Amino acid sequence: FLISFRLNNSYKKYIFCFRSSFGLIKRSNFFQPAMEPIELRALPPPTAAPCAQHPDHPQDLFCITCNVGICTECLTRSPTHRRHTIDSLRVIRDDSSQQRLESVASTFRALAEANDENSRTLQSVRTFESDLLGQIGRLVLNAQEYVAGIHRKVAQQEVGWKSYLERHAAEMRSGCLEGAGVPPPVTTVAKRDDCSSEMQRPIIPVIEMRQSIVNLRSDDLCNVVISYEYGITWNLQFTPQQDSHCELTISCRTSEECGAFEGNFQLRLDVVRLEDQSVFTIRKSLKGLTMRRFFVIPTPTMIDTAELESKGFLSKDEGKMTVRVGIGPEDAQTERNCLLTEQKLLQQRIDALREQLKRANFTMGTLTIPDYFAQCDGQFHAKPIVTPNGSRWTLRLKLNQGSNNPNRTHLGVQIVKCGQNSTKHEFFVELVHGKRPGITLRLAGSGLVDAVEEPRFIEKKRLVEEFLLNGTRLELGFGVREWVDE
């Protein structure tokens, strides 16, 4: 066999592998190849690229000093690389590949560790999520049970108040009737301590909703009566704007006999789509309101009518929408104040009933204006009444609009005696409420004068909505009682 020798490590290994493939047979003078197949032996490395300076020689060495690949001719015949550090190009490549493999392996190990850490984190998050959902479910059940209990307490308190007030009113009526016209002792307003313990429990009020149809394209103002509770009337007014919005304004009127008190109220407005009963809800909290005779609450709440039209809540052709509106106290303290105000109003009705029983000693008459809207200006006289002493009395009424405020109506009343007056007398004049019996707007007095005149101002809106009978007729009652000192 012809074997060529090269001065490099790769060829030395190749020669070693080549020699190991043969066995020496001692009985002969020649070498005999071994029986092992060559495929099971390590193969020599691939042929290196030719050298740039010596194309006939492979570039199988590497000069570490110059950082360049060379051949054996460059190493032996060129003085440039004689004293430089030389190494095999395969070793350099193997070291670089090993470093890259180690870098890739370390990267895989880091990714595996990160994956394990993420798996542990994900498992802990899932466990926390399961625990949190369980807690939320328990809290929801507890809240539902609490709200149901609150509703039961509200119903019990309402029944307790009504039964107590009805019982109290019945006792007052029976006491007055047994006295044969003599007024019973003055009954004070029932205090909270006098009521049962069931009525003293703190409550969270429930807002009662009323459904109405609003026409935003009507020329008239769109008013919706929200509620009439605790002696308070709430109205909600819809005012269309130019920029496809609608402004909400809340007006409130309390009975004149109500004392002022502060409270927190909540307004809820649901715009209803009748096809599927879905709602568009607006909530407004009214904090620190001082309940007085009459006031308007401008609210910055705006409704986007274009959005309501696109969602089908507002009719594009007719401009109508169905709303459910409710307003009520927002906390238990305001609810108690309202209930006490309601109780005072009921006490006033009881007192009015007593006054009606006292009127058996009065000579009474009436003054009726058949159509208030046609006769809102002018003077009117009632038919004279004759007292047991033979005196004749009449009522004069003067109606005109308020000079400074067009929303007010001026009522001027006069009790006039036709003839000489030498006796003491008492009188009263009252406007009877057209919707709630027992509520009056009353004037009363006594003296020795022939005539008593006391002007009163009343809001025109209240006069029209509350004191007109059948929507048009205005009726005043009056009475006179005379006596002579012994």
BELFEN-V441191 format. One line per field, one symbol per residue. phi: phi as a letter, one per 30 degrees, with the letter a starting at -180 (. if undefined). psi: psi as a letter, one per 40 degrees, with the letter a starting at -180 (. if undefined). Layout:
phi=???
psi=???
This chain:
phi=.cbccbdadddddddddddddbbccddbcbdcddddddddcdddddddddddcbddcdcccbddddhbdbcdddddccddcdcddcbddddddddddddddddddddddddddddddddddddddddddddddddddddddddddddddddddddddddddddddddddddddddddddhjdddedcddddddddddddcddbcdcddcbcbcccdcdddddcbddabbhibccbccccdcdchbbccbccbbcddddddacacbbcbbccccddbhdbccbcbcccidcdbdaaccdcddbcdddddddcidcdddcicbcbcbabadcbddddddddddddddddddddddddddddeccccbbbccdbdddbdbkcbbdddccdedjdcbbccbbcadddcbddccccccbcbcdkdbbcdabbabbcdddcbejcbcbcbaalcddbbbbdbcbdddddddcccdiibdcbccbabbcabdd
psi=ihhihigidddddddddddeeiihhdeifiihiiehiedeihiiiihiiiiddgdeiigeihhddefihiadddddehededeihiihddddddddddddddddddddddddddddddddddddddddddddddddddddddddddddddddddddddddddddddddddddddddddefehhiihhihhiddeiiddeehiihihhhhhhihhheeidihghhhdigifehhhihhhhiidffihihhhihhiidehiiiiihihhhhhhhhddefiihhhihhhifhhhadhihhhiehihhddddddeedhhddefiihihiiiiieidddddddddddddddddddddddddddedeihiiihhhdhddefehiiihihiihideeihiihhhhhiihddheeihhhhihhhhgaiheiiiiiihihhhedhiehihiiiaiaeidihhhiiiihdddddddehhfedhhhhiiihhiihh.
